[in-house]
Amino acid sequence: MNDETRYPLTFSKAYATLDITADFKLLAEDFCVDEELSFEPSGEGEHVFIQVKKTALTTDNIVSDLSRRLKLDKRDIGYSGLKDKQAVTTQWLSFAWPVKEAIPELGAYSWEVLQSHRHLRKLKRGVHKHNRFFIRLKNICGDLQLLEQRLQLLAQQGVPNYFGLQRFGHGGANVQKAEDLFQKRFKCKKFQRGLYYSSARSFLFNHYLHQRVLAGNWDVAVEGDCFQLQGTQSLFGPEPICDKIAQRIKNNDIHLVGPLIGLGQSRLESQALVFENAIKEQFPLLVQGLIDSGVKQNLRALRLIPEQMQWQFRDDCCEIEFTLPPGAFATAVLHELAMINGETW
């Protein structure tokens, strides 16, 4: 059995596939991401926050460059989220710097510092408020009216909150490496272990969501479901399904959640737990590996609402903008729009 069969990366769409094709990321400028913090730097303290604009570079490229220039360990450089390489992106990073010393001048050919401020603490992962995306689809072939209707539908009803394929490495290689790591077939550094653990857990979540999409209940509650308040990390449930719960889901006030599998007892019950157990039975090596590694179980929303969504057509191009919370992927939105770059993702 090949790896592609063992760990398939094909996940069901929630809506009918449109007979529309488009090209994406022909240029880095076709994909722009702006990260907005959930707080303002205080203006004082032993840490420096810098807002960086980069083109065709990974976040790790910037971290490595800062480490070399500032003579700091990479672990001393903080950031809230990882940003795509094939894109133009802005994001915040931090590093410790003596209060009595001036903030150093930084930048390079492919990245620049837009602003810098002092702060009391290091920047931690996942603390940004949201990411603002700009996407330019080119060479669109198909009925633009259908594309317009689909954009309106996604803005109103949202999309399955899949992790993007980039989480899994080329051809799903990171998932296979996770299994190899769990089975002690190779060793790696601590930060790489975290990458593989995350890949395995994201893969299991995607398959849970995939099964709920196939069953037609990714946005319809079943007995045993838990819920997340829109725009927050607040969770509640399980509780009996009633008209009030159904209406709150329909109004996008709350979302169903699915398991980020790991150590600890699942919070889901009844029919929702049946879906989770089916995934555990299908991929036992990944599940046991996460548990043995001490990765704690968590929950993630099954539905993603692209906020402040707007678009405009220019000849055979479509420019789309929307905002997503930390940890959400723009590819989850594109997945429901068209055949992108010859593929469904």
DRENNUVEX-724165 format. One record per residue: x, y, z of N, C-alpha, C, O in turn; residue in one letter. Coordinates in steps of 0.1 Angstrom, whole numbers, plus 5000, padded with zeros to 4 digits. Atoms other than C-alpha are relative to their C-alpha. Last residue first. Example, Ala and Ser with C-alpha at 12.3 -4.5 7.8 and 13.67 -1.06 7.14 Angstrom:
# residues 2
499149895000513749895071499250115008499750225009S/500949885000512349555078500950125000501950125007A/
***
This chain:
# residues 345
499649924989492652254959501050114994501550195002W/501149954993490552094932500450085012499550155018T/500450094989493452064908498850065007498450185005E/500250145005494252214874499649905010499449785007G/498750055005495752534888499949854996500849774998N/498849914999492552594908501249934995501649825000I/498850095002489352404898501250094999501450164989M/499750045014486752644912501149905000501749865010A/500349905010485152804943500249944986499349964977L/501450005003484752544971499750104988498550114984E/500450135002488452464975498549994995498249904987H/499850035014489252834972499549864996499149844985L/500949925008487652895006500149974985499149944978V/501350054997489552615023498950074993497950014989A/500250115009492652735005498749935003498149874994T/500749945012492453055025499649894990498649904982A/499350005012493352855056499250054988498050024987F/500850045011492352905092500750024987501750104986A/500150155002494752885121499149964989499049844986G/498850085000494253245132499849854998498849805004P/499450014987490853385122501349934999501649864989P/500250134994489953465085500750015014501750085016L/499350024988489353795067499749875007498649835007T/500750054989488353835031500949995012502149995011F/499549964987489353984998499149945011497949955010E/500950044988488753844963500850045012502050025014I/499249964988490153974929499049995012498050055013E/500949974989488653794899500950035012501749945016C/499450014986490453784866498950035010497950105007C/500050154997489253714830500649985014501149875017D/499850095012488354084824499949855004498849815009D/499349925009488454244859500449914988501349834989R/499550065012485954104883500750104991500250214989F/500349935012485454234918500649924988501749864990Q/499450045012485254074952499650094989498750164989W/500449925012484254134988500849954988501949894990Q/499650055014484353935020499450094989498350134989M/499749885008484354115053500449964986501350024980Q/500649884997484353775070500550124992501650114985E/499249895004485053435056499450145002498350174996P/500749895006483053205078501050104995501650175004I/499249885001484752875086499250104992498850084981L/500549915010482752565098500950135000501350175011R/500150075013484052255116499650104988499850074977L/501349985007485352455145500049934987501049934980A/499849905010488352305163498650014993498049914990R/501150005009488552095195500250124990500850224994L/500749875000491451985217498849994990498549894985N/501149985010493351675226499450135002499450205012Q/501349994994496751705244498950024990499050104980K/500749885007499851585226498650005006497849905004V/500549904990501551355252499350124994499150225001G/499149885001503651165226499650115010500350215012S/498750044993501950835235501050125001501850135010D/500350024985498550995227501349975007501650035018I/500249874993499851135194499749995015500250075022L/498849925000501350805184499850145007500750185014G/499250054988498250615194501350085001501850105012Q/500749974988496150825170500849965012501050045021V/499949864997498650815142499350045013499950125021L/498649964998499050445143500250155004500950185013L/499650034986495250385147501550045003501750085014P/498649965000494250555114500649985014500950085021F/499550005013490850405104501550035000502349984992Q/499850135005489850305139500749994987501449904984E/499050064992490450655152500349854996501449814996K/498749955005488550795123501149945008502249915003I/499850065013485550575131501450054994502149974988A/499450134998485850675168500349934986501249854985N/498649994995485451035159500649865001501749844997E/499249955011482250975138501550015004502449974996F/499950115009480750765166500950044988501749964983V/498950084996481651045190500149884991501349834989L/498849935003479351285172501249925003502249924996A/499850015015476551025173501350074996502050024987Q/501150065008476750985212500450004985501549944982S/500850124996479351205228499149954989499050014979E/501150045008482151455221499349885006499949805013L/501149934994484451575249498749974992497649994997R/500749925009487051315241498850075006498150015015S/501350055004489051185270499350104991499350224993Q/501249954992492651295272498749944994498749904982G/500150064986495851265251498850065007498650185007L/498850014992495351355214499749945014498749875015G/499950124992492851405186501450015008502450055002I/498550005003492051755174500549895010500749925021L/498950034991488351665175501450034994501649994982P/499650135002485451845157501349985008501950085012G/498650024999483452155165500349854998499549765000V/499750144995479952265155501649995000502350074993L/499650105009479652645150500249865007500649865019H/499250114995477852915168500349914989499749904979I/499649964986476353255159500949905007501749945015D/498649994999476353175122500550055013501650115015N/499649855000472653245120501550025001501950145002N/500449945013471952885109500450154999500750204988K/499150055011473952755138499750064987500650114980I/498749934998472052975162501049954990501950034986R/500149865005468752855147501350075002501750154993Q/500150005014469652485152500050144994500650174984A/498650045004470652545188500150014985501050064979I/499149884997467352725195501449984995502050064989K/500249895010465352455177500950125002501450184992D/501349944999466852185200499950114989500950144982C/500249925012469751945201498550055001497649975003I/501050055009470451825236499850104988499850224990P/501349984994473751945251498949964990499249954978E/501250035008477351865245498750045008498750045020P/500650135004478252135252500849885004501949905010G/501050054991480152465253499349874994499549844982F/500650135004483252615238498949975010499050015022L/500950054989484652975239499249874995498749884984S/499650134997487553025214499149935011499449825016Q/499450024987485953335200500549855000500349774991T/499049894997484853485167500749985013501450075017G/499449935011481653265164501050115005500650195014Q/500649885003480953075197500850074988502050074988L/499149894998482152715195499350134996498650144986Q/500249885008479852415199501150105004501550115015F/499649884992479952055211500050124990500050104978C/499249905005478051765194500350115010499550135020D/498650014995476751465212500950114995502150114999G/499950024985473551435193501449985004502249904997E/500550134997473851575157500249985015500950065022V/499650074987474151935148499449865000498349844996A/501350044994473852055111500449915013501149815011V/500649874995476852245096498649975006497850065007D/498849924996479151935089499550145006500250205013W/500249944987475951725088501250085005501450085018N/500949895001475651615052499750075013498750145014G/501350034994477051275058499050115000497850105003A/500650115007479851325033498649975005497749944998L/500449945013480651665049499249894992498249924986V/501249924997480751495083499450074988498250084987R/501150104997483151225070498750085003497650044999Q/500350075013485451495055498849915002497849914993H/500849905007485351685088499549944987498449964983L/501349994992486651375106499050094993497950064991Y/500850125003489151325078498749995008497749945003H/500649995013490351685081499249884996498149894990N/501149904999490751645119499350014986498150014985F/501150074994492851335114498850095001497750044999L/500550105009495151515090498849925005497849904998F/500849925010495451815113499449904990498349924985S/501349974994496551575141499150084990497950064991R/500850124998499151415119498750035006497649985002A/500450055013500551745106499049885002498049874995S/501149925005500651895140499449954987498249964985S/501250024991502651605154498850084994497750034993Y/500650135004504951635123498849965009497849915004Y/500549995013505652005129499349874996498249874990L/501349924999506051965166499350014987498150004986G/501050094994508651685160498650075001497650024998R/500550095011510551925137498949905005497949874998Q/500949925008510752185165499549924989498349954984F/501349974993512151915188499150084992497950044991K/500049904990514851795164498650035006497649995000K/499949875005514551465146500050105011499850065023C/500049904990514751095150500150144994500650154983K/499049895002513850805127499950105011498950105019F/499250035012512050475126501050114997501850094988R/498649994996510750525162500949954988502049894990K/499550145000507250405153501549995002502149885001Q/500750084989505850745163500549865001500649805012F/499549954987508550915142499349935011500049895021L/498650054998507850705112500650045013501349965020D/500050144997504150775116501449945003501549875012E/500550014986504851145118499849865004500249825015A/498949984991507051115087499650005015500349955024K/499250125000504150965068501250015010501549925017Q/500850094993502051265078500749865001500749805011V/499949974985504751505068499249905008499549875020N/498850054995505051345033500150025016500649935023A/500350054986501451415025501249945007501049865016G/500650135001502151454988499749935013499549815014G/500250055013504451744995499549864999500149775004H/498850025008504051855031499649944986498549914983G/499750145001500851795052501349974992501749864991F/499850054987500152155064500649865000501349815009R/498649974997500552275028500349955014501549945017Q/499150115003497352085021501450035003502249945005L/499550005014495252345039501049894998501749845007G/498649955000493552255072500449994985500149904978F/498950095002489852215065501350075002501550195000Y/498849944995487252455080501249904999501849875009N/499350094991484352345058501450055004502150094995P/499450125007482952655041500549905011500749955022V/498750054996480852955051500449874992499749834983G/500150134993477053015048501449945004501449845011Q/501150024991476753375038500049885009499749885020Q/500049894991480153465023498849995010499050035022A/498950024990480353125008500050115010500350085022L/500450114991476953164991501049985011500749965022L/501149954991477753514977499649895010499449915022Q/499449914990481053374963499050055010499350065022L/499250084990479153084947500750095010500750065022R/501050064991476653324931500749915010500349915022Q/500549894991479553534916499049945010499049985022E/499049974990481153214903499650115010499850105022L/500050114990477953114887501050025010500849995022L/501249984992477653454870499949895011499549915022Q/499749904990481253424858498850025009499050065021L/501149904998480353114838500350085012500250045024D/501350044995483552934829499050115002499350234998G/500850055010487252994823498749945006498849865015C/501250074996489153224846499349954988499050034978I/500350095011492653314833498749915004498749795002N/499849955013493553474867499649894990499449774993K/500250115009492453444903500150054985499550144982L/500349975013493753724925500049874991501149814989R/499850115009493553664962499750054986498650104984I/500349955013493853924990500449894990501649854990F/499550065012493753785025499550084988498450134987F/500849945012493353965058500749954988501949974985R/499249975012494653755087499150054990498050004988N/500450075012493053765122501050034989502050114990H/501549995000493453885158499549924988498549844989K/500549895009497053775163498549984999497949885001H/500649894992497853575195499550114990499050214995V/501550005001498453235178499350125007498150115009G/500750065012502053185188498550025002497950005013R/500450144999503553425214499249954988498650034981K/501250035007505353755210499849855000500749774997L/499850065013507853805238498749974993497749944999K/499950145001506854035266500349954986500050034976R/499650064987507054395278500349854998501249805006L/501150064993506854565244500649925012501849905012H/499650094988508954795223498849955007497750005006R/500449954987507754915189500649915011500849795009H/499450074988508854875153499650075013499550195013S/500149924987507254965120500649915011500749795010Q/500949895002507354865083499950085012499750205011L/500749974987510454655085499150124998499650224994V/499749874994511554525051499250015012498249945014E/500949974989511854195032500450135006501650175006W/501450065001513054064999499250025012498049975013S/500549985013516254274995498549964999497750034993Y/499250065011516954305032499350024987498350094986A/500650015013515754465064501049944990502249934992G/500150135006516854585098499350004987498650104983L/500549995014518054895115500049874994501149804994E/499150015012518654815152499250024987498149994986P/500550105009516454945180500849994987500950094981I/500949965011518655165201499549884992500349784991A/499550005014520255015232498950044990497850004992E/499149885002519355115268500650004986501250104982K/500749875000516354885268500950114997500450214990V/499849924988518454575259499350144999499350204988P/499049905004516854375230500150105012499150155017W/499549934988514754055232501150104996502050064988A/498750054995513153965198500450095013500050205014F/499449934988509753995183501349945003501749835000S/499050094993507953915150500550085012500450205013L/499249944989504854065134500949895005500649775006W/500250074987503453975100500950075010501850145007Q/499549924989503054125065499749925013498749855014T/500750014987502753905034500650105010501850145009T/499549874994503453904997499350015013498050025013V/500949904997503053544985500750135005501950125007A/500349945013504753224975498950105002497750084998Q/498849955007506253165009499650074987500150184985K/499750075012503053145030501350064994501650184995D/500649945012502953285065500649934988501749894988K/499250035011503453115099499350064987498150054986L/500550115009501753265129501049994988501850084985G/501350054997502353465161499649894990499049794995S/500949965010506153525160498649935003498649835010Y/501450045000508853515185499250044988499650144981G/500849915009512653525182498649954999498349834995I/500249884993514553375212499250104991498850214995D/501050024990514253025198499650135007498650145014R/501349995006516253135168498849985009497750035007K/500550145003519153195191498750024993497950104997D/500950064990520353555188499749864996499749834984L/499250104992523353705170499249955012499649945023K/500149954986521154005158500949915009501049945021L/499649864999522053955121500150055015501050135018R/498649985004522153575122500450155002501550175007R/499150074991519053525142501450034997502250065006S/499949924988517153795122501049935010501850015017L/499249885003518053605090500150095012501250155015D/498650045002516953275104500850124998501950145003S/499550044987513653415117501549974999502350025007V/499849874993513053585083500649975014501550045018I/498949925007513653255064500350135008501450175010N/498750054995511553075090501250074993502250085000D/499849944986508553295082501449965005502150035011T/500750064989508953185046500250085013501250155013T/499250054990510053405017499149945011498049985012L/499550135004508553494984501049955010502149895006A/500550055013507953854994500849874996502049874997T/499150095007508153995029499449954987498249944986K/500650035013506754285048501049914993502149964991K/499250035012507754285085499149974988498149914989V/501050045011506054445115500849994987501450084983Q/499949945013508654455143498949944991498749824991I/500950055010508154405180500250074987500250194986F/500349925012511154465202499049934991499349824987V/500250075013511354315237499650104989499050204992H/498750065004512854455269499949924987500849864983E/499750134996509954695277501349944993501950014985G/498850014990508255005265500249855003499349775003E/499149895002505855105237501250005009502150095008G/500149904989502954885249500950134998500750235003S/498850004992502554695217500050125009499650235006P/499049905004498854715206501349985009501249975021E/499749904989496654405210501050104994501650074983F/501249984991494954135189500250105010499350135019S/499950054986497654165162498750035007497950115003L/500349894991496754205125500049945014499449845017E/500350054987498453985099499750125009500550225009E/499649904989498254095063499549955013498449925015D/500550034987498253825035500550105010501750135011V/499549914990498753884998499349975013498149945014C/500550054987498353624970500750095011501950085013F/501450055001498553734934499449955013498249925014D/501049904998501553944942498649964998497750045002E/500149984986503753634944498950105004498250095014A/499049914995503053574907499850015015498749995020L/499149995011501253294889501250095004502350085000L/498649984996499853234924500949994988502049944989K/499749934988496453114911501550005003502149905000F/498650014995495053004878500350095012499650195013D/499349884998491352944872501549975004501849865009A/498550024998488952674861500650145002500150244997T/499249885001485152674864501449975003501749905013I/499250025012482652394859500850134997500650194986D/500349915012481452434894500949974989502149934991L/498849955007481752144919499550084988498750034980T/499850065013478552104940501250074993501350194994A/500949955010478952234976500349944986501549894985Y/501349984994480352095008499050034989497850014991A/500649865001483451964990498650005007497949905007K/501249965007484951635001499650145001499950215011S/501149974991488551585011498850064993498950154984F/501249955007491251424991498950015010498549925016T/500249854998494551405010498950054991498950174988L/500649925012494751025013499750145004499350175015P/500449874994497050885041499550094988500250184984Y/500050014986497550515034499450135006498750125016R/501250084996496650534998499850005015498750005020T/501249925005499050824991498749935004497749995007E/500349904990501650645012498850084997498050115005D/499149885000501650334990499550115010498450105015N/500949885000500050005000500950125000501750145009M/
***
